Structure formats: structure tokens, C-alpha cells
């Protein structure tokens, strides 16, 4: 068993307005931790829906700087680590085609889906806030599946971000639907180390148990918002304990990256 991750595809930068540290510091922390493949996946720019949604991601005006910085680091550290350039996306059907068209004009290596918000009553509702609303739970699952069905995203970040506090039978029905879709389409779901590090509601034991039961593929992601979050051995050991407890099938790479 590896002493730490050899690849991480979930890394942020200060451009999202809620991360710290220079891009270079993330690369050097990854090298120090023994990571051989590092994917940057900062929060994807998108046309504004409301102020809450647009304030947690880079703007389109920052994309060129993001790419220039990471291309320089790719060359500088190419003997020590492979660096990929991606984005953590949110799926909103009315904006999806335009968003992807703009990003393709810049170029990128991969996208991962992190559905932090759904839209209800014209406003963004944060899916990580406690809710007993069946409508919000169902919308979260619907939007994740619809987004993944586009084929644009390589894996589903923190699938258990949705913080449903209502009826357990309803939770299991809806999350089984999500797990089944990912299983049938061979889409990995993430064990999120940042959530474990900060004691958030995810990774959740009930979701890990369900993913193990459904035999889903799992990918471990740091979700680094600070270079100091890379290389945390105790949190990585928590993930390994969960892998053994729930007999999770861990995928360590993203096939097809050039």
C-alpha cells in the first residue's frame, strides 16, 4: 500500500477567492509528499447567476493567468512531477454549452464535477447546508446525473456534500440512484480528504457504506485550498481505514490524460 497519494487531481488556487498560497507552493508540497501527478482544478468560471455563486470562482479574465502560471510550472518541474490543468465545474444546464465553448477556446486537460449549488426560486442554494428538503436532495442527484451524462467530467467530487437531514429511506433511495448511475457508467466518486481534515459532514459513513455495497469506483482527492493540506498522513490514513472497512475499490489515475 502506498504511504501517500501518488496522484491528486483536486487542487485549487487563490483565484477562487477562498484558497491561499502560491501555485508553486502547491507543486513543491506535492513533490515533497511523493505525489507524481498533480492536477490543478480550480473552480470553473461561469457567467453570473447570482452574487453568491460568482464570488467563489475565478473570472474568465483570470483564466489566461491561471494557464500561463501552470504552463510555466509544468516546464520548470517536468523532471519531478507531471502537472495537468483542469477545472472543478458546476453543472447548470442553461449555461453549460457556453461555458464549455469558452473553456475549449483556452484549452484544458480535464474537468471534474463538484455540484455545490442547485438553483431554486431563482437563487443558488448551497448543497452543503443542512436541509430536510426532498426537493433539494432530488435536484442535487438529478443535476449530478445530468451533468455527468454530458461526458464532460472525469469524476464526481465529494458526492456526499449534500447534507440531507430528512428521512433516511428517502436519502438512501436518491443516493442509490446516484451511485447506480456512476457504477453503470464507470464514473469514479471522490473520497474528499479536505472534508475529513476539517471534520465536515463528508466523507460520510453512510455514503461510504452505500458506495461499498454498490461497488462504486472511488478516487481519493485532497481538494487542497492550502499547500499545507498536501501530505497530511493522518487524514490519508483515515481514508485508507475507510477503504478497508467498506471494501472500496480505489482508482488512482484518470485514464486518457495526455
DAPEGI-V674921 format. One record per residue. N is the residue number from 1. RES is the residue in one letter. PHI is phi in whole degrees, 0 to 359 (999 if undefined). OMEGA is omega in whole degrees, -180 to 180 (* if undefined). D_LAST is the distance of its C-alpha to the last C-alpha in Angstrom with 2 decimals. Layout:
[[N,RES,PHI,OMEGA,D_LAST] [N,RES,PHI,OMEGA,D_LAST]]
This chain:
[[1,X,999,-180,26.08] [2,X,294,179,23.88] [3,X,285,175,26.03] [4,X,201,178,23.51] [5,X,303,171,20.07] [6,X,262,178,17.25] [7,X,215,174,14.71] [8,X,222,-177,15.71] [9,X,247,-175,14.06] [10,X,232,-175,17.42] [11,X,222,-178,18.59] [12,X,253,176,20.88] [13,X,222,-178,22.45] [14,X,295,-178,25.99] [15,X,295,180,25.19] [16,X,275,176,25.83] [17,X,76,176,29.43] [18,X,219,173,29.63] [19,X,236,-179,27.45] [20,X,230,174,28.51] [21,X,99,178,27.23] [22,X,287,178,25.27] [23,X,307,-179,21.49] [24,X,302,-178,21.89] [25,X,296,177,24.03] [26,X,294,180,21.37] [27,X,296,-178,19.07] [28,X,293,176,22.10] [29,X,295,179,23.26] [30,X,295,179,20.00] [31,X,299,179,20.23] [32,X,299,-178,23.89] [33,X,280,-179,23.27] [34,X,91,177,21.03] [35,X,287,-178,17.79] [36,X,257,178,14.84] [37,X,228,-180,12.08] [38,X,237,176,13.36] [39,X,254,171,12.35] [40,X,273,-178,14.84] [41,X,215,-179,16.09] [42,X,291,-175,19.40] [43,X,299,-170,21.72] [44,X,292,173,20.88] [45,X,289,177,23.39] [46,X,203,174,25.58] [47,X,302,-175,28.93] [48,X,295,171,31.74] [49,X,256,169,33.37] [50,X,212,-173,35.71] [51,X,299,-177,35.99] [52,X,294,-180,34.93] [53,X,288,-173,31.57] [54,X,281,-176,30.72] [55,X,275,-177,31.80] [56,X,240,-177,29.06] [57,X,210,176,25.97] [58,X,292,174,24.92] [59,X,267,176,26.24] [60,X,299,179,24.49] [61,X,294,-179,26.22] [62,X,267,-175,24.26] [63,X,298,-178,20.74] [64,X,300,178,20.78] [65,X,295,177,21.96] [66,X,303,-178,19.31] [67,X,292,-179,16.50] [68,X,299,-179,18.51] [69,X,298,-176,19.20] [70,X,287,175,15.73] [71,X,296,177,14.45] [72,X,296,180,17.49] [73,X,293,176,16.84] [74,X,304,-178,13.30] [75,X,287,-176,15.17] [76,X,296,-174,18.25] [77,X,249,-173,16.92] [78,X,297,177,14.05] [79,X,278,-174,16.37] [80,X,247,-175,17.06] [81,X,201,174,14.20] [82,X,265,-179,10.51] [83,X,246,175,10.79] [84,X,246,-177,8.97] [85,X,243,-180,11.12] [86,X,217,178,12.57] [87,X,215,167,16.08] [88,X,267,-173,18.58] [89,X,261,167,20.23] [90,X,248,179,23.72] [91,X,260,171,24.50] [92,X,225,-170,27.58] [93,X,308,-177,28.06] [94,X,295,-176,30.03] [95,X,255,-168,27.41] [96,X,299,-174,24.15] [97,X,298,179,23.71] [98,X,294,179,24.67] [99,X,299,-179,22.49] [100,X,293,178,19.31] [101,X,301,180,20.50] [102,X,295,-178,20.97] [103,X,294,179,17.64] [104,X,297,178,15.81] [105,X,292,176,18.01] [106,X,273,-176,16.64] [107,X,96,177,12.91] [108,X,198,-178,10.92] [109,X,266,-176,7.81] [110,X,196,172,10.10] [111,X,233,170,13.84] [112,X,234,-175,16.22] [113,X,259,173,19.84] [114,X,230,-172,22.78] [115,X,271,-177,25.99] [116,X,281,-175,28.41] [117,X,226,162,30.81] [118,X,235,-177,32.50] [119,X,253,175,34.93] [120,X,220,-176,38.55] [121,X,55,175,41.59] [122,X,80,-179,39.41] [123,X,231,178,38.09] [124,X,283,176,35.14] [125,X,252,-179,36.05] [126,X,288,-174,34.13] [127,X,284,178,33.19] [128,X,274,177,33.56] [129,X,274,-180,37.27] [130,X,303,178,39.76] [131,X,206,173,40.85] [132,X,253,-178,42.86] [133,X,282,176,41.99] [134,X,295,-179,40.96] [135,X,298,180,39.88] [136,X,291,177,37.34] [137,X,301,-179,36.00] [138,X,295,179,35.72] [139,X,297,178,34.13] [140,X,301,-180,31.46] [141,X,295,179,30.60] [142,X,302,-176,30.87] [143,X,290,176,28.55] [144,X,300,-179,25.90] [145,X,295,180,26.03] [146,X,297,178,26.16] [147,X,297,180,23.16] [148,X,296,-178,21.07] [149,X,292,176,22.41] [150,X,289,-177,20.67] [151,X,79,-175,17.31] [152,X,279,-169,15.91] [153,X,250,-176,15.74] [154,X,280,176,13.78] [155,X,203,-178,16.91] [156,X,257,178,20.45] [157,X,289,176,21.48] [158,X,22,-179,25.00] [159,X,300,-179,26.24] [160,X,265,172,29.65] [161,X,301,-178,29.99] [162,X,303,-171,32.59] [163,X,253,-176,35.89] [164,X,273,-177,38.21] [165,X,251,-178,41.67] [166,X,273,-174,43.42] [167,X,302,-176,44.29] [168,X,296,179,42.26] [169,X,296,178,42.54] [170,X,293,177,40.97] [171,X,304,-177,38.11] [172,X,295,179,37.45] [173,X,299,-176,37.64] [174,X,288,-179,35.13] [175,X,287,172,32.62] [176,X,295,177,32.94] [177,X,299,178,31.96] [178,X,293,179,28.75] [179,X,298,-179,27.99] [180,X,296,179,28.80] [181,X,300,-179,26.45] [182,X,295,178,23.49] [183,X,295,-177,24.59] [184,X,294,-177,24.99] [185,X,253,175,21.59] [186,X,55,178,19.78] [187,X,255,180,18.82] [188,X,292,173,19.03] [189,X,243,-168,21.59] [190,X,266,160,21.76] [191,X,268,-170,24.30] [192,X,266,-177,24.68] [193,X,291,179,25.80] [194,X,296,178,27.17] [195,X,300,178,29.47] [196,X,294,-178,30.73] [197,X,297,-175,31.14] [198,X,259,177,33.27] [199,X,66,178,35.18] [200,X,285,-179,34.12] [201,X,286,178,34.83] [202,X,230,-3,31.35] [203,X,295,-177,30.10] [204,X,261,-179,33.21] [205,X,300,-177,34.87] [206,X,293,179,35.80] [207,X,287,179,32.27] [208,X,299,177,30.88] [209,X,297,179,33.74] [210,X,294,180,32.93] [211,X,297,176,29.20] [212,X,293,178,30.35] [213,X,298,-178,32.92] [214,X,275,179,30.47] [215,X,61,177,27.96] [216,X,286,170,25.09] [217,X,281,-179,21.73] [218,X,239,173,21.67] [219,X,238,-179,19.05] [220,X,271,180,20.62] [221,X,234,-179,19.87] [222,X,285,-174,21.81] [223,X,59,-173,22.08] [224,X,291,172,22.97] [225,X,244,-179,25.27] [226,X,203,179,26.66] [227,X,305,180,25.27] [228,X,292,178,28.20] [229,X,277,180,26.85] [230,X,269,177,24.08] [231,X,96,-180,25.37] [232,X,287,-174,28.28] [233,X,290,-177,29.24] [234,X,293,179,32.01] [235,X,289,176,29.94] [236,X,298,178,27.21] [237,X,294,175,30.15] [238,X,301,179,31.29] [239,X,296,180,28.02] [240,X,295,176,28.41] [241,X,297,178,32.00] [242,X,293,178,31.02] [243,X,302,-180,28.52] [244,X,289,-176,31.45] [245,X,298,-175,34.07] [246,X,256,178,32.38] [247,X,52,-178,30.53] [248,X,280,176,27.18] [249,X,266,-174,24.12] [250,X,264,173,21.40] [251,X,260,-173,17.68] [252,X,256,-179,15.87] [253,X,217,177,12.15] [254,X,247,-178,10.14] [255,X,301,173,8.86] [256,X,94,177,6.14] [257,X,291,-177,3.79] [258,X,281,*,0.00]]
